[in-house]
Amino acid sequence: MRLIIKHGLAVLVTLVICGGCAVGPNYKPPAVDAPGTYRFASSEGAKSFAELPWWQVFKDPILQDLIDTTLTNNYDLKQAVARVEQARQQPVVQLYTALGGGWQAKAPAGEPPHQP
């Protein structure tokens, strides 16, 4: 009997909360008088400091040259991308990922497996 009362009370509370969120069919949002421009807004399309690429902030040609060279000749990144692309081309990996396969961890040797 108490279980029925608890469930009934939970349903009633849920309906009251949801009913408070309802808006009638004739609801019209109020008109808002928004200004054409905002205070402190610049009319020119200047970028903020946060929108600039970080290496251009320092305006150091040597630093910019080093960064360009690094990004161009980043062999580790190129090798990693090539390995990922190579792995994607293997039929076993394609089949495994197409079937929704995932990786499964195993317990180290000598330790019992985790029992849920």
C-alpha positions as CSV (number, residue, x, y, z in Angstrom):
1,M,0.0,0.0,0.0
2,R,2.8,2.4,0.9
3,L,4.5,1.7,-2.4
4,I,1.4,2.7,-4.3
5,I,1.2,5.9,-2.3
6,K,4.8,6.7,-3.0
7,H,4.5,6.1,-6.7
8,G,1.3,8.1,-6.9
9,L,2.9,11.0,-5.1
10,A,5.9,10.9,-7.4
11,V,3.6,11.0,-10.5
12,L,1.6,13.8,-9.0
13,V,4.8,15.9,-8.2
14,T,6.1,15.2,-11.7
15,L,2.8,16.4,-13.3
16,V,2.7,19.5,-11.2
17,I,6.3,20.4,-12.1
18,C,5.8,19.7,-15.8
19,G,2.5,21.7,-15.8
20,G,4.3,24.7,-14.5
21,C,6.5,24.7,-17.6
22,A,3.6,24.7,-20.1
23,V,2.9,27.8,-22.1
24,G,-0.5,28.5,-23.6
25,P,-1.3,28.3,-27.4
26,N,-1.7,32.1,-27.6
27,Y,1.7,33.0,-26.1
28,K,3.4,35.8,-27.9
29,P,6.9,36.8,-26.7
30,P,7.3,40.4,-25.6
31,A,8.8,43.0,-27.9
32,V,12.4,43.8,-27.0
33,D,13.9,47.2,-27.7
34,A,17.5,46.3,-28.4
35,P,20.0,49.0,-29.2
36,G,21.6,49.1,-32.7
37,T,25.1,49.1,-31.3
38,Y,26.5,48.1,-28.0
39,R,28.6,50.2,-25.7
40,F,32.3,50.1,-26.4
41,A,31.7,48.3,-29.7
42,S,34.3,49.3,-32.3
43,S,32.9,50.0,-35.8
44,E,36.0,48.6,-37.5
45,G,36.3,44.8,-37.8
46,A,39.3,44.6,-35.6
47,K,40.1,41.2,-34.2
48,S,40.6,40.7,-30.5
49,F,43.8,39.6,-28.9
50,A,42.4,36.1,-28.4
51,E,41.5,35.7,-32.0
52,L,45.0,36.2,-33.3
53,P,47.2,33.3,-34.0
54,W,49.5,33.1,-31.0
55,W,52.8,33.2,-33.0
56,Q,51.8,36.5,-34.7
57,V,51.2,38.2,-31.3
58,F,55.0,38.5,-30.7
59,K,55.7,40.0,-34.1
60,D,59.1,38.2,-34.2
61,P,60.1,37.2,-37.7
62,I,62.6,34.6,-36.4
63,L,60.0,33.0,-34.2
64,Q,57.4,33.0,-37.0
65,D,60.0,31.4,-39.4
66,L,60.9,28.7,-36.8
67,I,57.2,27.9,-36.3
68,D,56.6,27.7,-40.0
69,T,59.6,25.4,-40.5
70,T,58.5,23.2,-37.6
71,L,54.9,22.8,-38.9
72,T,56.2,22.1,-42.4
73,N,58.9,19.6,-41.3
74,N,57.1,17.9,-38.4
75,Y,58.0,14.4,-39.4
76,D,56.6,12.8,-36.2
77,L,53.2,14.2,-37.0
78,K,53.5,13.1,-40.6
79,Q,54.5,9.6,-39.5
80,A,51.6,9.4,-37.0
81,V,49.1,10.4,-39.6
82,A,50.5,7.9,-42.1
83,R,50.3,5.1,-39.5
84,V,46.7,5.9,-38.7
85,E,45.8,6.0,-42.4
86,Q,47.7,2.7,-43.0
87,A,45.8,1.1,-40.1
88,R,42.5,2.2,-41.5
89,Q,43.2,0.5,-44.8
90,Q,43.8,-2.9,-43.2
91,P,40.8,-5.2,-43.8
92,V,40.8,-6.6,-40.3
93,V,40.6,-3.1,-38.7
94,Q,37.9,-2.0,-41.2
95,L,35.8,-5.1,-40.4
96,Y,36.4,-4.8,-36.6
97,T,35.4,-1.1,-36.5
98,A,32.4,-1.6,-38.8
99,L,31.0,-4.3,-36.5
100,G,31.3,-1.9,-33.5
101,G,34.3,-3.6,-32.0
102,G,36.2,-2.0,-29.1
103,W,39.3,-2.8,-27.1
104,Q,39.1,-4.9,-24.0
105,A,41.7,-4.7,-21.1
106,K,43.1,-7.9,-19.6
107,A,44.5,-8.4,-16.1
108,P,48.3,-8.5,-15.8
109,A,49.9,-11.9,-15.5
110,G,49.6,-13.4,-12.1
111,E,46.7,-11.2,-11.0
112,P,43.1,-12.5,-10.9
113,P,40.7,-10.8,-13.3
114,H,38.3,-8.2,-11.9
115,Q,35.0,-9.6,-11.0
116,P,32.1,-7.1,-11.1
